[in-house]
Amino acid sequence: MSAKIISGKDIAAEIKEELKKEVEELKASTGIVPGLVTILVGADPASISYVTAKGKTAKDLGFNSIQDDQSEDLKEDDLLALIDKYNKDDSIHGILVQLPLPKHIDEKKVLNAIDPDKDVDGFHPVNVGRLMIGGDEVKFLPCTPAGIQELIIRSGMETNGAEVVVVGRSNIVGKPIANIMLQKGAGANSTVTVVHTGTKNLDEHCKRADILIVAAGVPGLVKPEWIKPGACVIDVGVNRVGEKISEKTGRKIAILKGDVDFDAAKEIAGSITPVPGGVGPMTITMLMKNTVKSAKMLAESKK
Ligand code: GUN
């Protein structure tokens, strides 16, 4: 039987509707409008398209959205001063510096300069530490892993006691999603294994997974025979494997392939995310969710 397709596009739309209402209520009860600034240094085409999408979504949800474009040769000190300005600005609840940064700027220094209480990307070491501790400590979960957890929960998958296998150990996806799924509580409480390039018998680990989360960045890495029948498969891979002409716009667009052989895997899995249209749409949505949370925390602190 063919797997249920977990549509990130549909679930993201559902969450955005919820957020729109929350923004309206927050405005009506406190006068606070969530403020998000995205800082783009340089003109990398992929970064421009991500930042534009973030700004558009923020505006659609009724945020105060600022896109602060800076030239490629911006000095590191000037970027740090800009972050400091937004750290001190009470109308801004979320600060996002689009990565990657030009080579002359120290990325770590920049991410560490963002006020952890405005770090809606969840990349600051303080927020990474809060995620490790879990429970009430957590302020902002990083957006892609938070989106993965939402997809699992909203598709009705049981996580309590489930065998979760994460393929990949990146700081942005693998490590945080492993930590999220092992926390005590609803939507988690799983038994988590992280496998990576140093793991022996990768296939044997994957075959045990009730929930298989693949974030390796290797197109088609996970073979259909590695999937336990009925498992939930979350494919985080977005690999550009070529180009084609879009039927809609007539323009050249990238052909994207996940880390899982989707067509074969869907005949074995119980549920599976497509690429594109799976995890991708969730990342921006969770950024918006973090920004609303940040604005609400400010409202609470003023009571
Ligand atoms: N570049 C690509 N993805 C991201 C992201 O999620 N956050 C930031 N800040 N930069 C990115």
Boltz pocket constraint, residues with backbone or C-beta under 6 A from the ligand:
constraints:
  - pocket:
      binder: B
      contacts: [[A, 50], [A, 96], [A, 97], [A, 98], [A, 99], [A, 100], [A, 121], [A, 143], [A, 283]]
      max_distance: 6.0
